[in-house]
Amino acid sequence: NLYTAVRSNEAYAQIYHPLKSVEGGRFVPDFSSRYLTEDIAFGLLPTRGIAEIVKVPTPTMDTVILWAQKILGKEYLLDGAMKGKDIGEVPSPQSCGINTVAELLNCN
């Protein structure tokens, strides 16, 4: 399963999500780290953009994107489509004006 694959992959052995110290000696995830900012922008959003073009539903991805954009103060997904005000900041097909399968296949 995916959990076992990630947990047993030596490449991930020393990677930890950064934490920030908060009041009371506790720690919380640092949501400004690249694990959130880059993985969403350069991994999840381009993949979601392609899925939208080829009409593949992505309910779990959408849930993660909606959560992340709240944390990041961004808007990529709006009304179930890759048309939020910040879409131009990420390398999704939609940010390049690609919205159909034909345009996707013909982009150079």
Buried (B, 14 or more C-beta within 10 A) or exposed (E): EEEEEEEEEEEEEEEEEEEEEEEEEEEEEBBEBEBBBEBBBBEBBBBBBBBBBEEEEBEEBBEBBBEBBEEBEBBBBBEEEBBBEBBEEBEBBBBEEBBEEEEBEEEE
